[in-house]
Amino acid sequence: MTQRNKPRKRGPQLEVTNPNAAGIDIGSESHYVAVPADDASFSS
């Protein structure tokens, strides 16, 4: 079976929190998320 024909394993389904997020940096002490400025809201 070639790589193209192999069934793909899917990871866990994750909930979409913000569909406009461009990236998430998960650190040991804080998380940073890139979103458009006009969509940003602060929560702690």
C-alpha positions in Angstrom: 0.0 0.0 0.0 1.4 3.4 -1.0 1.6 6.4 1.3 -1.2 8.0 -0.8 -3.6 5.1 -0.3 -3.1 4.6 3.5 -6.0 5.7 5.6 -5.1 8.7 7.8 -5.2 8.5 11.5 -7.1 11.5 12.9 -6.2 13.1 16.2 -8.8 14.2 18.8 -11.4 16.7 17.6 -10.7 20.1 19.0 -13.3 22.8 19.6 -12.8 26.0 17.5 -12.5 28.8 19.9 -11.7 31.6 17.5 -11.9 30.9 13.7 -9.8 34.0 13.0 -6.8 32.9 15.1 -3.6 32.8 13.1 -1.5 30.9 15.5 -1.1 29.9 19.1 2.2 29.8 21.1 1.8 27.6 24.2 4.5 28.2 26.8 5.0 26.8 30.3 3.8 30.0 31.9 1.7 31.8 29.4 -0.2 31.3 26.0 -0.1 33.8 23.2 -2.7 33.9 20.3 -2.5 35.9 17.1 -5.8 37.4 16.1 -6.8 40.5 14.1 -6.7 43.6 16.3 -10.4 44.4 15.8 -11.4 40.9 16.9 -9.2 40.9 20.0 -10.7 40.8 23.4 -8.7 40.3 26.6 -9.5 37.6 29.1 -7.4 36.3 31.9 
